[in-house]
Amino acid sequence: MDITLPGEGGGRILYRLIGQPVQPVAGARFSRIAYAAAHVVADPFAMTNPWSRPAVDWDKTMAFRHHLWRLGFRVAEAMDTSQRGMGFDWANARELIRCSIIEARNVEGAALASGAGTDHLAPGAASTLGDVIAAYEEQFDFIEGLGGKAIMMASRALAAIAKGPDDYIGVYDRILSQASGKVILHWLGDMFDPALKGYWGSKDFETALDTVVAIIERHAGKVEGIKISLLDAGKEIALRNRLPKGVVMFTGDDFNYPELIAGDGDRHSHALLGIFDAIAPVANAALAKLADGDRAGYDALMAPTVPLSRKIFEAPTEYYKAGIVFMAWVNGHQEHFSMVGGMQSARGIRHYSDVFRLADQAGLLADPERAIARMTSLCAVAGV
């Protein structure tokens, strides 16, 4: 099967599909904890003002969570993949978390953790650490009040007013000491969110590392693990090697995840990844191979997903959500390519063309004929 795609300098290329769709393993059991940070499905018919009034198709959004659960993944809910802080507000996040917790209770084996942050504060509204603490408490209370598990998301408000590491220590001490259950921490790099530059009170990695390790050591009984998203395997390994016993590393490295999950023979990372939303069928089959001790089979499946992930998460990395939703659309999980905030416009047609080709080569076009039809329609809108 062939498709005409945009080429260099406004030209056209004829691309012949070569991939064979990878079939997931039904009932697979993994040897790693694997969270997929899931996207939300917009409702294009209800969006009268896409930039400021998000409208969500709740049925399709929940259906996608069932898709991930069927494939053996846990769901990381209301994270940056759902466009938190980029068009998706706390009011909608509350409803998303509530619906997902209810859905999870009705699915055998389903697991869920939800993002708790401070994003309901207007920019500049927090003037004291007490304001940040109160904002975190509000979201923690909501999630834990529903019986949910919280992921303590990095806070733009805290990054804006903190004067150094001690301010971070004070806020995290307060929230972790009163959390009712174990919490997953989240270290999100500024390539994902420029407002988080210098998080943990320093732009120096080693200094920031010392701060976050000190926080975790003080609250090891309350911290299940930490997700680190710095797109640097060496930095993740440096933190992983210093974690107290019983606290796990969740890789958020969408560039280097295969080797970090596989590990070095002594230590390995678990996963909390946005790319798992897009590559779930292949990741399912690969993790099943790893659980069976078949490292070569795992590598063979995972390796072709890396160029795809690197393309989706290319700079400006914060716009990776567009590639994630594009993949959901071409694979039939939603009937349109519309996003909250109109973010589908954050990437150009050549980016989507590259994602399409790399998805094919990774075995991630579940129905090639449908994928070609949808990609052709997107190209036509772009004048290809």
Contacts in CASP RR format, 6 or more apart in sequence:
PFRMAT RR
TARGET T0000
AUTHOR 0000-0000-0000
METHOD contacts of the structure
MODEL  1
MDITLPGEGGGRILYRLIGQPVQPVAGARFSRIAYAAAHVVADPFAMTNP
WSRPAVDWDKTMAFRHHLWRLGFRVAEAMDTSQRGMGFDWANARELIRCS
IIEARNVEGAALASGAGTDHLAPGAASTLGDVIAAYEEQFDFIEGLGGKA
IMMASRALAAIAKGPDDYIGVYDRILSQASGKVILHWLGDMFDPALKGYW
GSKDFETALDTVVAIIERHAGKVEGIKISLLDAGKEIALRNRLPKGVVMF
TGDDFNYPELIAGDGDRHSHALLGIFDAIAPVANAALAKLADGDRAGYDA
LMAPTVPLSRKIFEAPTEYYKAGIVFMAWVNGHQEHFSMVGGMQSARGIR
HYSDVFRLADQAGLLADPERAIARMTSLCAVAGV
1 16 0 8 1.000
1 17 0 8 1.000
1 368 0 8 1.000
1 369 0 8 1.000
1 372 0 8 1.000
2 14 0 8 1.000
2 15 0 8 1.000
2 16 0 8 1.000
2 17 0 8 1.000
3 14 0 8 1.000
3 15 0 8 1.000
3 17 0 8 1.000
3 356 0 8 1.000
3 372 0 8 1.000
3 375 0 8 1.000
3 376 0 8 1.000
4 12 0 8 1.000
4 13 0 8 1.000
4 14 0 8 1.000
4 15 0 8 1.000
4 376 0 8 1.000
4 379 0 8 1.000
4 384 0 8 1.000
5 12 0 8 1.000
5 13 0 8 1.000
5 14 0 8 1.000
5 15 0 8 1.000
5 353 0 8 1.000
5 356 0 8 1.000
5 357 0 8 1.000
5 375 0 8 1.000
5 379 0 8 1.000
5 384 0 8 1.000
6 12 0 8 1.000
6 13 0 8 1.000
6 349 0 8 1.000
6 350 0 8 1.000
6 353 0 8 1.000
6 379 0 8 1.000
6 382 0 8 1.000
6 384 0 8 1.000
7 13 0 8 1.000
7 350 0 8 1.000
7 353 0 8 1.000
12 384 0 8 1.000
15 357 0 8 1.000
17 360 0 8 1.000
17 365 0 8 1.000
17 368 0 8 1.000
17 372 0 8 1.000
18 360 0 8 1.000
18 361 0 8 1.000
19 360 0 8 1.000
19 361 0 8 1.000
19 362 0 8 1.000
19 363 0 8 1.000
19 365 0 8 1.000
19 368 0 8 1.000
20 363 0 8 1.000
21 281 0 8 1.000
21 363 0 8 1.000
21 364 0 8 1.000
21 365 0 8 1.000
21 366 0 8 1.000
21 367 0 8 1.000
21 368 0 8 1.000
22 281 0 8 1.000
22 282 0 8 1.000
22 285 0 8 1.000
22 301 0 8 1.000
22 362 0 8 1.000
22 363 0 8 1.000
22 364 0 8 1.000
23 281 0 8 1.000
23 285 0 8 1.000
24 71 0 8 1.000
24 280 0 8 1.000
24 281 0 8 1.000
24 282 0 8 1.000
24 284 0 8 1.000
24 285 0 8 1.000
25 284 0 8 1.000
25 285 0 8 1.000
25 288 0 8 1.000
27 72 0 8 1.000
28 71 0 8 1.000
28 72 0 8 1.000
28 284 0 8 1.000
28 285 0 8 1.000
28 287 0 8 1.000
28 288 0 8 1.000
28 291 0 8 1.000
29 288 0 8 1.000
29 291 0 8 1.000
30 72 0 8 1.000
30 287 0 8 1.000
30 288 0 8 1.000
30 290 0 8 1.000
30 291 0 8 1.000
31 287 0 8 1.000
31 290 0 8 1.000
31 291 0 8 1.000
32 261 0 8 1.000
32 268 0 8 1.000
32 269 0 8 1.000
32 270 0 8 1.000
32 271 0 8 1.000
32 287 0 8 1.000
32 290 0 8 1.000
32 291 0 8 1.000
33 74 0 8 1.000
33 248 0 8 1.000
33 250 0 8 1.000
33 270 0 8 1.000
33 271 0 8 1.000
34 72 0 8 1.000
34 73 0 8 1.000
34 74 0 8 1.000
34 270 0 8 1.000
34 271 0 8 1.000
34 276 0 8 1.000
34 283 0 8 1.000
34 287 0 8 1.000
35 73 0 8 1.000
35 74 0 8 1.000
35 75 0 8 1.000
35 76 0 8 1.000
35 113 0 8 1.000
35 250 0 8 1.000
35 270 0 8 1.000
35 271 0 8 1.000
35 272 0 8 1.000
35 273 0 8 1.000
35 276 0 8 1.000
36 68 0 8 1.000
36 73 0 8 1.000
36 74 0 8 1.000
36 75 0 8 1.000
36 76 0 8 1.000
36 273 0 8 1.000
36 274 0 8 1.000
36 276 0 8 1.000
36 277 0 8 1.000
36 280 0 8 1.000
37 76 0 8 1.000
37 79 0 8 1.000
37 80 0 8 1.000
37 81 0 8 1.000
37 82 0 8 1.000
37 272 0 8 1.000
37 273 0 8 1.000
37 274 0 8 1.000
37 276 0 8 1.000
37 277 0 8 1.000
38 64 0 8 1.000
38 65 0 8 1.000
38 68 0 8 1.000
38 75 0 8 1.000
38 76 0 8 1.000
38 77 0 8 1.000
38 79 0 8 1.000
38 81 0 8 1.000
38 82 0 8 1.000
38 277 0 8 1.000
39 64 0 8 1.000
39 81 0 8 1.000
39 82 0 8 1.000
39 83 0 8 1.000
39 277 0 8 1.000
39 321 0 8 1.000
39 324 0 8 1.000
39 325 0 8 1.000
39 328 0 8 1.000
40 56 0 8 1.000
40 61 0 8 1.000
40 82 0 8 1.000
40 83 0 8 1.000
40 88 0 8 1.000
40 92 0 8 1.000
40 96 0 8 1.000
40 340 0 8 1.000
41 56 0 8 1.000
41 57 0 8 1.000
41 60 0 8 1.000
41 61 0 8 1.000
41 64 0 8 1.000
41 328 0 8 1.000
41 333 0 8 1.000
41 334 0 8 1.000
42 50 0 8 1.000
42 54 0 8 1.000
42 55 0 8 1.000
42 56 0 8 1.000
42 57 0 8 1.000
42 336 0 8 1.000
42 338 0 8 1.000
42 339 0 8 1.000
42 340 0 8 1.000
42 341 0 8 1.000
42 342 0 8 1.000
43 55 0 8 1.000
43 56 0 8 1.000
43 57 0 8 1.000
44 336 0 8 1.000
44 338 0 8 1.000
46 55 0 8 1.000
47 53 0 8 1.000
47 54 0 8 1.000
47 55 0 8 1.000
47 338 0 8 1.000
47 340 0 8 1.000
48 55 0 8 1.000
50 338 0 8 1.000
50 340 0 8 1.000
50 341 0 8 1.000
50 342 0 8 1.000
51 87 0 8 1.000
51 341 0 8 1.000
51 342 0 8 1.000
54 87 0 8 1.000
54 88 0 8 1.000
54 89 0 8 1.000
54 92 0 8 1.000
54 340 0 8 1.000
54 341 0 8 1.000
55 340 0 8 1.000
56 92 0 8 1.000
56 95 0 8 1.000
56 96 0 8 1.000
56 340 0 8 1.000
57 334 0 8 1.000
58 95 0 8 1.000
58 99 0 8 1.000
60 333 0 8 1.000
60 334 0 8 1.000
61 96 0 8 1.000
61 99 0 8 1.000
62 99 0 8 1.000
62 100 0 8 1.000
62 103 0 8 1.000
63 333 0 8 1.000
64 328 0 8 1.000
64 333 0 8 1.000
64 334 0 8 1.000
65 75 0 8 1.000
65 77 0 8 1.000
65 100 0 8 1.000
65 103 0 8 1.000
65 104 0 8 1.000
66 103 0 8 1.000
66 107 0 8 1.000
67 280 0 8 1.000
67 333 0 8 1.000
68 75 0 8 1.000
68 276 0 8 1.000
68 277 0 8 1.000
68 280 0 8 1.000
69 75 0 8 1.000
69 104 0 8 1.000
69 107 0 8 1.000
69 109 0 8 1.000
69 110 0 8 1.000
71 280 0 8 1.000
71 281 0 8 1.000
71 283 0 8 1.000
71 284 0 8 1.000
72 284 0 8 1.000
73 276 0 8 1.000
73 280 0 8 1.000
73 283 0 8 1.000
73 284 0 8 1.000
74 110 0 8 1.000
74 111 0 8 1.000
74 112 0 8 1.000
74 113 0 8 1.000
75 100 0 8 1.000
75 104 0 8 1.000
75 110 0 8 1.000
75 111 0 8 1.000
75 112 0 8 1.000
75 113 0 8 1.000
76 113 0 8 1.000
76 114 0 8 1.000
76 115 0 8 1.000
76 151 0 8 1.000
76 272 0 8 1.000
76 274 0 8 1.000
77 96 0 8 1.000
77 97 0 8 1.000
77 100 0 8 1.000
77 112 0 8 1.000
77 113 0 8 1.000
77 114 0 8 1.000
77 115 0 8 1.000
78 84 0 8 1.000
78 93 0 8 1.000
78 96 0 8 1.000
78 97 0 8 1.000
78 100 0 8 1.000
78 114 0 8 1.000
78 115 0 8 1.000
79 115 0 8 1.000
79 151 0 8 1.000
79 153 0 8 1.000
79 186 0 8 1.000
79 274 0 8 1.000
80 86 0 8 1.000
80 153 0 8 1.000
80 188 0 8 1.000
80 192 0 8 1.000
80 193 0 8 1.000
80 321 0 8 1.000
81 274 0 8 1.000
81 277 0 8 1.000
81 321 0 8 1.000
81 324 0 8 1.000
82 88 0 8 1.000
82 93 0 8 1.000
82 96 0 8 1.000
83 321 0 8 1.000
83 339 0 8 1.000
83 340 0 8 1.000
83 341 0 8 1.000
83 343 0 8 1.000
84 93 0 8 1.000
84 115 0 8 1.000
84 119 0 8 1.000
84 153 0 8 1.000
85 119 0 8 1.000
86 318 0 8 1.000
86 321 0 8 1.000
86 341 0 8 1.000
86 343 0 8 1.000
87 340 0 8 1.000
87 341 0 8 1.000
87 343 0 8 1.000
88 340 0 8 1.000
89 119 0 8 1.000
89 120 0 8 1.000
90 119 0 8 1.000
90 120 0 8 1.000
90 139 0 8 1.000
91 120 0 8 1.000
93 115 0 8 1.000
93 119 0 8 1.000
94 142 0 8 1.000
97 114 0 8 1.000
97 115 0 8 1.000
97 142 0 8 1.000
97 143 0 8 1.000
97 146 0 8 1.000
98 146 0 8 1.000
100 112 0 8 1.000
100 114 0 8 1.000
101 112 0 8 1.000
101 114 0 8 1.000
101 146 0 8 1.000
101 147 0 8 1.000
101 148 0 8 1.000
103 110 0 8 1.000
104 110 0 8 1.000
104 111 0 8 1.000
104 112 0 8 1.000
112 148 0 8 1.000
112 149 0 8 1.000
113 148 0 8 1.000
113 149 0 8 1.000
113 150 0 8 1.000
113 151 0 8 1.000
113 184 0 8 1.000
114 143 0 8 1.000
114 148 0 8 1.000
114 149 0 8 1.000
114 150 0 8 1.000
114 151 0 8 1.000
115 139 0 8 1.000
115 143 0 8 1.000
115 150 0 8 1.000
115 151 0 8 1.000
115 152 0 8 1.000
115 153 0 8 1.000
115 186 0 8 1.000
116 136 0 8 1.000
116 139 0 8 1.000
116 140 0 8 1.000
116 142 0 8 1.000
116 143 0 8 1.000
116 150 0 8 1.000
116 151 0 8 1.000
116 152 0 8 1.000
116 153 0 8 1.000
117 135 0 8 1.000
117 136 0 8 1.000
117 139 0 8 1.000
117 152 0 8 1.000
117 153 0 8 1.000
117 155 0 8 1.000
118 126 0 8 1.000
118 132 0 8 1.000
118 135 0 8 1.000
118 136 0 8 1.000
118 139 0 8 1.000
118 155 0 8 1.000
118 156 0 8 1.000
118 157 0 8 1.000
118 158 0 8 1.000
119 153 0 8 1.000
119 156 0 8 1.000
120 135 0 8 1.000
120 138 0 8 1.000
120 139 0 8 1.000
121 131 0 8 1.000
121 132 0 8 1.000
121 135 0 8 1.000
121 157 0 8 1.000
123 156 0 8 1.000
124 157 0 8 1.000
124 160 0 8 1.000
125 131 0 8 1.000
125 157 0 8 1.000
126 132 0 8 1.000
126 135 0 8 1.000
126 157 0 8 1.000
126 158 0 8 1.000
126 160 0 8 1.000
126 161 0 8 1.000
127 161 0 8 1.000
128 161 0 8 1.000
129 158 0 8 1.000
129 161 0 8 1.000
129 162 0 8 1.000
129 167 0 8 1.000
129 170 0 8 1.000
129 171 0 8 1.000
131 157 0 8 1.000
132 155 0 8 1.000
132 157 0 8 1.000
132 158 0 8 1.000
132 161 0 8 1.000
132 171 0 8 1.000
133 171 0 8 1.000
133 174 0 8 1.000
133 175 0 8 1.000
135 155 0 8 1.000
135 157 0 8 1.000
136 152 0 8 1.000
136 155 0 8 1.000
136 171 0 8 1.000
136 175 0 8 1.000
137 175 0 8 1.000
137 178 0 8 1.000
139 150 0 8 1.000
140 150 0 8 1.000
140 152 0 8 1.000
140 175 0 8 1.000
140 179 0 8 1.000
143 149 0 8 1.000
143 150 0 8 1.000
144 150 0 8 1.000
144 179 0 8 1.000
144 180 0 8 1.000
144 181 0 8 1.000
145 180 0 8 1.000
149 181 0 8 1.000
149 182 0 8 1.000
149 183 0 8 1.000
149 184 0 8 1.000
149 224 0 8 1.000
150 179 0 8 1.000
150 181 0 8 1.000
150 183 0 8 1.000
150 184 0 8 1.000
151 183 0 8 1.000
151 184 0 8 1.000
151 185 0 8 1.000
151 186 0 8 1.000
151 227 0 8 1.000
151 272 0 8 1.000
152 172 0 8 1.000
152 175 0 8 1.000
152 176 0 8 1.000
152 183 0 8 1.000
152 184 0 8 1.000
152 185 0 8 1.000
152 186 0 8 1.000
153 186 0 8 1.000
153 188 0 8 1.000
154 186 0 8 1.000
154 187 0 8 1.000
154 188 0 8 1.000
154 189 0 8 1.000
154 193 0 8 1.000
154 196 0 8 1.000
154 199 0 8 1.000
155 171 0 8 1.000
156 193 0 8 1.000
156 195 0 8 1.000
156 196 0 8 1.000
158 167 0 8 1.000
158 168 0 8 1.000
158 171 0 8 1.000
159 195 0 8 1.000
159 196 0 8 1.000
159 197 0 8 1.000
159 198 0 8 1.000
159 199 0 8 1.000
160 195 0 8 1.000
161 167 0 8 1.000
162 168 0 8 1.000
162 171 0 8 1.000
162 201 0 8 1.000
164 201 0 8 1.000
164 202 0 8 1.000
165 200 0 8 1.000
165 201 0 8 1.000
165 202 0 8 1.000
165 207 0 8 1.000
165 208 0 8 1.000
165 210 0 8 1.000
165 211 0 8 1.000
167 201 0 8 1.000
168 199 0 8 1.000
168 200 0 8 1.000
168 201 0 8 1.000
168 211 0 8 1.000
168 215 0 8 1.000
169 211 0 8 1.000
169 214 0 8 1.000
169 215 0 8 1.000
172 185 0 8 1.000
172 215 0 8 1.000
172 219 0 8 1.000
173 215 0 8 1.000
173 218 0 8 1.000
173 219 0 8 1.000
175 183 0 8 1.000
176 183 0 8 1.000
176 215 0 8 1.000
176 219 0 8 1.000
176 222 0 8 1.000
176 223 0 8 1.000
177 219 0 8 1.000
177 222 0 8 1.000
179 222 0 8 1.000
181 222 0 8 1.000
182 221 0 8 1.000
182 222 0 8 1.000
182 223 0 8 1.000
182 224 0 8 1.000
183 222 0 8 1.000
183 223 0 8 1.000
183 224 0 8 1.000
184 223 0 8 1.000
184 224 0 8 1.000
184 225 0 8 1.000
184 226 0 8 1.000
184 227 0 8 1.000
184 250 0 8 1.000
184 272 0 8 1.000
185 212 0 8 1.000
185 215 0 8 1.000
185 216 0 8 1.000
185 223 0 8 1.000
185 225 0 8 1.000
185 226 0 8 1.000
185 227 0 8 1.000
186 226 0 8 1.000
186 227 0 8 1.000
186 229 0 8 1.000
187 199 0 8 1.000
187 200 0 8 1.000
187 212 0 8 1.000
187 226 0 8 1.000
187 227 0 8 1.000
187 228 0 8 1.000
187 229 0 8 1.000
187 230 0 8 1.000
187 239 0 8 1.000
188 196 0 8 1.000
188 199 0 8 1.000
188 229 0 8 1.000
189 196 0 8 1.000
189 199 0 8 1.000
189 229 0 8 1.000
189 230 0 8 1.000
189 231 0 8 1.000
190 196 0 8 1.000
190 197 0 8 1.000
190 198 0 8 1.000
190 199 0 8 1.000
191 230 0 8 1.000
191 231 0 8 1.000
191 315 0 8 1.000
191 317 0 8 1.000
191 318 0 8 1.000
192 229 0 8 1.000
192 317 0 8 1.000
192 318 0 8 1.000
193 318 0 8 1.000
194 318 0 8 1.000
197 203 0 8 1.000
198 208 0 8 1.000
199 208 0 8 1.000
200 207 0 8 1.000
200 208 0 8 1.000
200 211 0 8 1.000
200 212 0 8 1.000
201 207 0 8 1.000
201 208 0 8 1.000
201 211 0 8 1.000
202 208 0 8 1.000
202 211 0 8 1.000
205 235 0 8 1.000
209 235 0 8 1.000
209 238 0 8 1.000
209 239 0 8 1.000
209 242 0 8 1.000
212 226 0 8 1.000
212 239 0 8 1.000
213 239 0 8 1.000
213 242 0 8 1.000
213 243 0 8 1.000
216 223 0 8 1.000
216 225 0 8 1.000
216 226 0 8 1.000
216 243 0 8 1.000
216 244 0 8 1.000
216 247 0 8 1.000
217 244 0 8 1.000
220 244 0 8 1.000
220 245 0 8 1.000
220 246 0 8 1.000
220 247 0 8 1.000
223 247 0 8 1.000
224 247 0 8 1.000
224 248 0 8 1.000
225 243 0 8 1.000
225 247 0 8 1.000
225 248 0 8 1.000
225 249 0 8 1.000
225 250 0 8 1.000
226 239 0 8 1.000
226 243 0 8 1.000
226 247 0 8 1.000
226 249 0 8 1.000
226 250 0 8 1.000
227 250 0 8 1.000
227 251 0 8 1.000
227 252 0 8 1.000
227 272 0 8 1.000
228 235 0 8 1.000
228 236 0 8 1.000
228 239 0 8 1.000
228 249 0 8 1.000
228 250 0 8 1.000
228 251 0 8 1.000
228 252 0 8 1.000
228 253 0 8 1.000
229 252 0 8 1.000
229 253 0 8 1.000
229 254 0 8 1.000
230 236 0 8 1.000
230 253 0 8 1.000
231 253 0 8 1.000
231 254 0 8 1.000
231 255 0 8 1.000
231 256 0 8 1.000
231 313 0 8 1.000
231 317 0 8 1.000
232 253 0 8 1.000
232 256 0 8 1.000
233 253 0 8 1.000
233 255 0 8 1.000
233 256 0 8 1.000
233 259 0 8 1.000
233 260 0 8 1.000
236 249 0 8 1.000
236 251 0 8 1.000
236 252 0 8 1.000
236 253 0 8 1.000
236 256 0 8 1.000
236 260 0 8 1.000
236 269 0 8 1.000
237 260 0 8 1.000
237 264 0 8 1.000
237 267 0 8 1.000
239 249 0 8 1.000
240 249 0 8 1.000
240 267 0 8 1.000
240 269 0 8 1.000
241 267 0 8 1.000
243 249 0 8 1.000
248 270 0 8 1.000
249 267 0 8 1.000
249 269 0 8 1.000
249 270 0 8 1.000
250 269 0 8 1.000
250 270 0 8 1.000
250 271 0 8 1.000
250 272 0 8 1.000
251 257 0 8 1.000
251 260 0 8 1.000
251 261 0 8 1.000
251 269 0 8 1.000
251 270 0 8 1.000
251 271 0 8 1.000
251 272 0 8 1.000
251 273 0 8 1.000
252 271 0 8 1.000
252 272 0 8 1.000
252 273 0 8 1.000
252 274 0 8 1.000
253 260 0 8 1.000
254 273 0 8 1.000
254 274 0 8 1.000
254 275 0 8 1.000
254 309 0 8 1.000
254 310 0 8 1.000
254 312 0 8 1.000
254 313 0 8 1.000
254 320 0 8 1.000
255 306 0 8 1.000
255 309 0 8 1.000
255 310 0 8 1.000
255 313 0 8 1.000
257 269 0 8 1.000
257 271 0 8 1.000
257 273 0 8 1.000
257 275 0 8 1.000
257 302 0 8 1.000
257 306 0 8 1.000
257 309 0 8 1.000
258 286 0 8 1.000
258 298 0 8 1.000
258 299 0 8 1.000
258 302 0 8 1.000
258 303 0 8 1.000
258 305 0 8 1.000
258 306 0 8 1.000
260 268 0 8 1.000
260 269 0 8 1.000
261 268 0 8 1.000
261 269 0 8 1.000
261 270 0 8 1.000
261 271 0 8 1.000
261 287 0 8 1.000
261 290 0 8 1.000
262 268 0 8 1.000
262 290 0 8 1.000
262 295 0 8 1.000
262 298 0 8 1.000
262 299 0 8 1.000
263 269 0 8 1.000
274 320 0 8 1.000
274 324 0 8 1.000
275 305 0 8 1.000
275 309 0 8 1.000
275 312 0 8 1.000
275 313 0 8 1.000
275 324 0 8 1.000
276 283 0 8 1.000
277 324 0 8 1.000
277 327 0 8 1.000
277 328 0 8 1.000
278 308 0 8 1.000
278 309 0 8 1.000
278 312 0 8 1.000
278 323 0 8 1.000
278 324 0 8 1.000
278 327 0 8 1.000
278 328 0 8 1.000
278 359 0 8 1.000
278 364 0 8 1.000
279 305 0 8 1.000
279 308 0 8 1.000
279 309 0 8 1.000
279 362 0 8 1.000
279 364 0 8 1.000
281 364 0 8 1.000
281 366 0 8 1.000
282 301 0 8 1.000
282 302 0 8 1.000
282 304 0 8 1.000
282 305 0 8 1.000
282 362 0 8 1.000
282 363 0 8 1.000
282 364 0 8 1.000
283 302 0 8 1.000
283 305 0 8 1.000
285 301 0 8 1.000
286 297 0 8 1.000
286 298 0 8 1.000
286 301 0 8 1.000
286 302 0 8 1.000
287 298 0 8 1.000
289 295 0 8 1.000
289 297 0 8 1.000
289 298 0 8 1.000
289 301 0 8 1.000
290 298 0 8 1.000
304 358 0 8 1.000
304 361 0 8 1.000
304 362 0 8 1.000
304 363 0 8 1.000
305 362 0 8 1.000
305 364 0 8 1.000
307 358 0 8 1.000
307 361 0 8 1.000
307 362 0 8 1.000
308 355 0 8 1.000
308 358 0 8 1.000
308 359 0 8 1.000
308 361 0 8 1.000
308 362 0 8 1.000
308 364 0 8 1.000
311 351 0 8 1.000
311 354 0 8 1.000
311 355 0 8 1.000
311 358 0 8 1.000
312 320 0 8 1.000
312 323 0 8 1.000
312 324 0 8 1.000
312 327 0 8 1.000
312 355 0 8 1.000
313 320 0 8 1.000
314 351 0 8 1.000
319 343 0 8 1.000
319 346 0 8 1.000
319 347 0 8 1.000
321 339 0 8 1.000
321 343 0 8 1.000
321 346 0 8 1.000
322 339 0 8 1.000
322 343 0 8 1.000
322 344 0 8 1.000
322 346 0 8 1.000
322 347 0 8 1.000
322 351 0 8 1.000
323 347 0 8 1.000
323 351 0 8 1.000
323 352 0 8 1.000
323 355 0 8 1.000
325 334 0 8 1.000
325 337 0 8 1.000
325 339 0 8 1.000
325 343 0 8 1.000
325 344 0 8 1.000
326 337 0 8 1.000
326 344 0 8 1.000
326 347 0 8 1.000
326 352 0 8 1.000
326 355 0 8 1.000
327 355 0 8 1.000
327 359 0 8 1.000
327 364 0 8 1.000
328 334 0 8 1.000
329 335 0 8 1.000
329 336 0 8 1.000
329 337 0 8 1.000
329 374 0 8 1.000
330 356 0 8 1.000
330 359 0 8 1.000
330 365 0 8 1.000
330 370 0 8 1.000
330 371 0 8 1.000
330 374 0 8 1.000
330 375 0 8 1.000
331 364 0 8 1.000
331 365 0 8 1.000
331 366 0 8 1.000
331 367 0 8 1.000
331 370 0 8 1.000
331 371 0 8 1.000
332 366 0 8 1.000
332 367 0 8 1.000
332 370 0 8 1.000
332 374 0 8 1.000
337 344 0 8 1.000
337 374 0 8 1.000
337 378 0 8 1.000
338 344 0 8 1.000
348 382 0 8 1.000
349 378 0 8 1.000
349 379 0 8 1.000
349 382 0 8 1.000
349 384 0 8 1.000
352 375 0 8 1.000
352 378 0 8 1.000
353 375 0 8 1.000
353 379 0 8 1.000
356 365 0 8 1.000
356 371 0 8 1.000
356 375 0 8 1.000
359 365 0 8 1.000
359 371 0 8 1.000
360 368 0 8 1.000
360 371 0 8 1.000
365 371 0 8 1.000
END
